[in-house]
């Protein structure tokens, strides 16, 4: 009889653990789904806003050109002097060889690096089944205590803005920020939402693969920056 009671107790405890695990997974899926819906709604609102802005810009442009043509037809604007000598874009050296100032060469290297890195960021963002939790900064609504724990927040939209501002001077600086996303995911979610850190790990793996795929172009751009 005592053995039966012990066996019944173990079965009960196992059943309770199974129910708790199911509840935890259900909460995690609900949390991920809520974030996904919120991000999709935000993207939809931004797309609508961008579409309206583009339409307003087009209308203003059409109005401007209509006004320009009207003035031109009325001879209020002088004709451009087609015989005037255009200014050269680059300076010419003593023997006529093209000369580009060092600042131009450096900017060219930075732009080349930025073009490759932005393509990598866009590829990461397109992997929505992996990256959807890391597209935007974590809001207080999603995690009120997030900034109390994570001291160096990072996300793909912030990385893209840094790329466009030419803040990265080599691929390692870029990779460090993607690694920061992964580190933050483990720091905050390892005990709260254990399904999230593996997604961040996959994000970093894809980033490393894309950096290797673009190694030649990255090396050329970085060399151009170093040589100035």
Secondary structure, 3 states (H helix, E strand, C coil): CHHHHHHHHHHHHHHHHHHHHHHHHHHHHHHHHHHHHHHHHHHHHHHHHHHHHHHHHHHHHHHHHHHHHHHHHCCCCCCCCCCCCCCCCCEECCCCCEECCHHHHHHHHHHHHHHHHHHHHHHHHHCHHHHHHHCCCCCCCCCCCHHHHCCCCCCHHHHHHHHHCCCCCCHHHHHHHHHHHHHHHHHHHCCCCHHHHHHHHHHHHHHHHHHHHCHHHHHHHHHHHHCC
